[in-house]
Amino acid sequence: MTAPRPPALILAGGRSSRMGSDKLLLPFGKGTLLAHILARLAPQVSDIALNPSPDLTPAHDIRLVPDTVPGQPGPLAGVLAGLRDLAERATGETHLLTVPSDVPFFPSDLVARLQEPARDPNGITIAASDGRTHPVFGLWPVALADDLEDWIREPQNRRMSAFLARHPTVAVPWDLVETPVGMLDPFMNVNTPADIDEARRFLEVEP
């Protein structure tokens, strides 16, 4: 039996300091990086919202879910905002999918494979590739919202890995993808102008 598609939240609360401008609005393919991510994500989920940086005004019709914790404390604050938003809307969904705003080639089977091991109602499922975990690609139980809020209110608690260590967590691995211009990590992220140039080269030949 196929699990229902979860709602998704794009985490875009960072400052894009190394890029020099907001990454989401960069030209990418036939549109922007945000448009590319939305098109890739939409077939896998039931709904998409955006956790924006305070100064971002995206040129897309997308619901915004801002941080509830001040000071841009990092991606955990975005996860918390998404879990609280989902609970307040009382849609009945038990899990929230999060993806970052700067990874254009995440897999088309992301949701399906993250859902496979999601048996523990309080467990978190994250992506992995090339020997590294990618916790911003996560399937998060709504039931963890209270614990996450208590955790993140302490200024020293900002690392996702430390929060994951508090709960059952499963990492689902993906292989690298062979392309005519080199091996592509499906979770490669775009942080600098050189990164976006490399991503555009992969976009031209992506299988």
C-alpha positions in Angstrom: 0.0 0.0 0.0 1.4 3.4 -1.1 1.8 5.9 1.7 0.1 9.3 1.2 2.2 12.1 -0.1 3.4 14.4 2.7 3.4 18.2 2.7 6.7 19.8 2.1 8.6 22.9 3.4 11.5 24.4 1.5 14.1 25.7 3.9 15.4 29.1 2.7 16.1 30.9 5.9 19.9 31.4 5.3 21.7 34.6 4.4 23.3 33.5 1.1 26.4 35.4 2.1 28.8 33.4 -0.1 26.6 33.7 -3.2 26.2 37.5 -2.8 22.5 37.4 -3.7 19.5 35.3 -2.8 20.0 31.8 -4.2 16.4 31.1 -4.9 16.1 33.9 -7.4 19.1 33.0 -9.5 18.5 32.1 -13.2 18.5 28.3 -13.6 17.3 26.5 -16.7 14.2 28.1 -18.0 13.4 30.0 -14.8 14.8 30.5 -11.4 16.4 28.0 -8.9 13.1 28.2 -6.9 11.0 27.4 -10.0 13.2 24.4 -10.7 13.0 23.1 -7.2 9.2 23.5 -7.1 8.8 21.6 -10.4 11.0 18.8 -9.0 9.2 18.6 -5.7 5.5 19.0 -6.7 5.0 15.5 -8.0 6.2 14.0 -4.8 4.2 15.9 -2.2 0.7 17.1 -1.3 1.5 20.8 -0.6 4.5 23.1 -0.7 5.4 26.0 1.6 8.5 28.1 1.9 10.4 29.0 5.0 12.0 32.3 3.8 14.8 34.6 5.0 13.4 37.8 6.4 14.2 39.9 3.3 13.1 37.4 0.7 10.1 38.2 -1.5 9.9 35.3 -4.0 8.2 35.9 -7.3 6.1 32.8 -7.0 2.6 32.1 -5.7 3.8 30.0 -2.7 2.7 30.1 0.9 5.3 31.5 3.4 6.0 29.9 6.8 8.5 32.2 8.6 10.5 31.2 11.6 8.8 31.4 15.0 12.2 31.7 16.8 13.9 35.1 16.2 17.4 35.6 15.1 17.7 33.2 12.1 19.0 30.4 14.4 19.3 27.9 11.5 17.4 25.1 9.7 16.0 23.6 12.9 14.0 26.8 13.3 12.5 26.3 9.9 11.7 22.7 10.7 9.9 23.8 13.9 8.0 26.5 12.0 6.8 23.9 9.5 5.8 21.4 12.2 3.8 24.1 14.0 2.2 25.3 10.8 1.1 21.8 9.9 -0.3 21.1 13.4 -2.2 24.4 13.4 -3.8 23.7 10.0 -5.1 20.3 11.4 -4.8 18.6 8.0 -4.3 15.2 9.6 -0.8 14.6 8.2 1.7 13.1 10.7 5.0 14.0 8.9 6.5 17.0 7.2 9.1 16.7 4.4 11.8 19.3 4.4 14.2 20.1 1.5 16.8 22.9 1.3 16.6 25.8 -1.2 20.0 25.2 -2.8 20.0 21.6 -4.0 18.6 21.4 -7.5 19.1 17.7 -8.3 17.5 15.9 -5.4 16.0 12.5 -6.5 12.6 12.0 -8.0 12.1 9.1 -5.6 13.1 11.1 -2.5 9.7 10.9 -0.7 9.1 7.3 -1.6 12.4 6.1 -0.3 12.3 8.2 2.8 8.9 6.9 3.7 10.0 3.2 3.4 11.7 3.1 6.9 9.4 5.6 8.6 7.8 3.1 11.0 8.6 4.7 14.3 6.0 7.5 14.9 8.7 9.5 16.6 11.5 8.6 14.2 13.2 10.9 11.7 14.3 9.7 8.2 17.0 11.6 6.4 18.9 11.3 3.1 22.5 10.3 2.6 25.0 10.1 -0.2 28.7 9.7 -0.8 29.3 8.8 2.9 27.6 11.9 4.2 24.1 12.5 5.7 21.9 15.4 4.6 19.5 16.1 7.5 17.9 19.1 5.8 16.3 16.4 3.5 14.2 14.9 6.2 10.8 13.4 7.0 9.9 14.8 10.4 7.1 13.6 12.7 4.7 16.4 13.8 4.8 14.8 17.3 8.4 16.1 17.8 7.4 19.8 17.7 7.3 20.3 21.4 10.6 18.7 22.0 12.2 20.6 19.2 10.9 23.9 20.5 12.2 23.2 24.0 15.6 22.2 22.4 16.0 25.1 20.1 15.2 27.7 22.7 18.6 27.1 24.2 21.1 29.1 22.2 23.7 26.3 22.2 21.3 23.9 20.5 21.6 24.8 16.8 23.1 21.7 15.2 20.8 19.3 13.4 23.0 16.4 14.2 22.7 17.0 17.9 18.9 17.0 17.8 18.8 13.9 15.6 20.9 12.1 18.2 18.0 12.6 20.6 15.6 10.6 18.5 15.5 7.4 16.4 16.9 8.4 13.0 17.4 6.4 9.8 19.6 7.6 7.0 18.6 6.4 3.5 21.6 6.3 1.0 21.5 7.3 -2.6 24.2 6.5 -5.2 26.1 9.1 -7.3 24.8 9.5 -10.9 27.1 9.1 -13.9 26.8 12.0 -16.4 28.8 13.1 -19.5 30.4 15.8 -17.4 31.2 13.8 -14.3 29.7 12.0 -11.4 26.7 13.9 -9.9 25.9 13.8 -6.2 22.1 14.2 -6.3 22.4 16.2 -3.1 25.1 18.6 -4.3 24.3 22.1 -3.0 24.9 25.5 -4.5 26.7 28.0 -2.2 28.9 30.0 -4.4 28.9 31.4 -8.0 31.3 28.5 -9.0 28.7 26.1 -7.6 25.9 27.5 -9.7 28.0 27.4 -12.8 28.8 23.7 -12.1 25.1 23.0 -11.5 24.1 24.6 -14.8 26.6 22.2 -16.6 25.0 19.2 -14.9 21.5 20.6 -15.8 22.4 20.4 -19.5 23.2 16.7 -19.3 21.2 15.4 -16.4 19.8 12.0 -17.2 
